[in-house]
């Protein structure tokens, strides 16, 4: 499968977040063989937790699947540029490849606000941004437009 194929799977997770009232961000973690070992979506509203981001959920599921906190050889695909918390989780899990869709100008930590992966940590994943960016941004735009029109 290609990067776009995995991003489409992350987009499917993002769509599921909407049903829980959450901002539509989705994520998948893929092992070196191309198997999906983790899936996640935003569940902050659903779970009433600030840390229930898509990346955190996908990383937790992937760690359980491999039986380790290290996700060497894996790739993480997420529809929105990771925030500082999620970038930290990526660093701690040693995920060597991060692929994201839309830029996040407010909290983006792959270059929009800052690039945590360029700091003096002992680990530096490869970052690929803009994969299906228009589709990923479109899902977010539609969600926020719906929220604005639904508000009195």
Secondary structure as GFF3:
##gff-version 3
##sequence-region A 1 152
A	DSSP	alpha_helix	3	19	.	.	.	ID=ss1
A	DSSP	beta_strand	26	30	.	.	.	ID=ss2
A	DSSP	beta_strand	36	41	.	.	.	ID=ss3
A	DSSP	alpha_helix	44	47	.	.	.	ID=ss4
A	DSSP	alpha_helix	54	66	.	.	.	ID=ss5
A	DSSP	beta_strand	75	80	.	.	.	ID=ss6
A	DSSP	alpha_helix	84	93	.	.	.	ID=ss7
A	DSSP	beta_strand	97	102	.	.	.	ID=ss8
A	DSSP	three_ten_helix	116	118	.	.	.	ID=ss9
A	DSSP	beta_strand	126	128	.	.	.	ID=ss10
A	DSSP	alpha_helix	133	150	.	.	.	ID=ss11
###
